[in-house]
Amino acid sequence: MRIAPEVAEAVAAGRPVVALESTLISHGLPRPRNLDVAHEVEAAVRDGGATPATIAVVAGEARVGLDEDALEAIAGGDVAKCGVRDLAVVAARGGDGATTVASTAWLAARAGISLFATGGLGGVHREARETWDESADLETLGRVGIAVVCSGVKSILDVGATLERLETLGVTVLGYGTDRFPGFYLHDSGFPAPWRVDTPAEVAAVLAARRRLGSDDRAVVVANPLPVEEQLDPATHDSVLGAGLAAAAEARIGGKEVTPFLLDFFHRETGGASLDANVRLVVRNARLAAEIAAAA
């Protein structure tokens, strides 16, 4: 694993650092906007007072902190989507791989980084009672001591079942500035947030308390909602989601390909409105993660 000098120096000095995933760049956004957004998200981390550490596998090497050539490689051609189980295969073959929430959290923790910003978590898929389809994000968050700032669980998933799994795995869930658990594109997923915090200092206090209690061997999820006025129209969301799920079933899309398929479907069917919401929430989460890191 190669840690960029800027990131390594910040970690060694105890300065705030925020990890960023790379699947958003390679699989979550269309080209060429994906590279622009990658720069925008890193800039948001810096504006919040922290050092950004985008994580990916480049030419077979796990890298924590990417230079411009590496960012362009991940934003460009044939890039594998890597969960933790995929990292060794892609590394052994000398390939390029974009890290998911799970693998970003895993590598960030190994590099000594305790804050991570992303868009939405993976979780329990709809119809999981028949398919057993559940994101590896959940199991990893149950055994990696990192704080993840996100906009809740992707609304294309079974949000209620995902919250139940997070509880079972002992993952603390905090609603940031809200009593409701956000639903990615939506301000409110329809479920309550287990706990509420309202400032970066409050989050930092929770993280400090869990270190004192020895309960920092698993993640804390900080769920940061889009403001109501910036969310995707709920009626449009529900209509497009229904159509997207039907299209995925008809095309026999399954496993880790479901999420990028549905995100692309939303982008097309909403005329880009879902993409704009996605970018807004990722940038907001990056800045908040930096502010929490600076307060910790």
C-alpha positions, 0 to 999 in steps of 0.5 A: 500500500502506498500512502501519498506523502501529504497524507502520511505527513498529516496522519503522522502529525495528527492533523485531520484527514478524510478518506474518499472512495473512488467507485463514485468516480469510476462507476457512479458518475458519467465521464467527463464530469466524474473527474471534475467532481473528484476535484470538487470533493477533494476541494471541499475537504480542504475547505473544511480544514482537512487533507483529502485521501482518495483511495483506489488501486492503481496499476496493482498498487493500493494507494491512499491519496491520488495524484492527478495521473492516478485520478485520471486513470480511475476516471477513465478506462477499464476500472474494476469495482473493488470490494475488500474481497476483490482487492487482492485479485486486482492487485495481483493482476496489476489492474486498476480498481475503484474502491467501494465503501467497504474497501475504502473503509478497510484501507483507510483504517489500515492507513490510520485514517478515522474519517471517511466521506461518501455519498450513500451506503450500500445495504440490504437489497429489496427482495433480499428475503429471496436473494440474500443480496446484501452489500459487503459494506455492512459487514465491513462497517461492523468490524472497522473502527471508522466514522463514515459521513454519508447521506444515509442508505441509497434509497434504491435499497431496503432502508428499514432492513439495512438499519436493522442490520446496522443495529445487529452489527453494533454500528452507531448511527447518528442523524446529523441535524435531523431526527429522521434517517436520510434516504440519499436522494431524499431528505427523509427515508421514512425511518427515524434516526437512532440518535441525533447530533447537531455540530461537528463537535458533538460528533467528535465527542461521540468518537472520543467517548467510544475510544475511552469505552473501547467500543471503537472496533466498529464504525459510526455512521453520520447520516447527513441529509440533503436539505428538503429544497435540494432533494429529488422530488419524492414523487419522481423518485418513487416513480423512477425507482419502480421503473428502474427495479423492473428494468433491472429485473428484466435485464437480469441485473444482479449483485454489485451491478444493481447499484450502478445500473439503477443510478444510471437509470435515475440519471437518464430518467430524471434528466440529470436531476438525480446526478445533480443531487448526488453531486450536492450530497457528496460535496456536502458530506466531504466538507462535514467530514473534514469539519468533524476531523478538525474537531476530533 
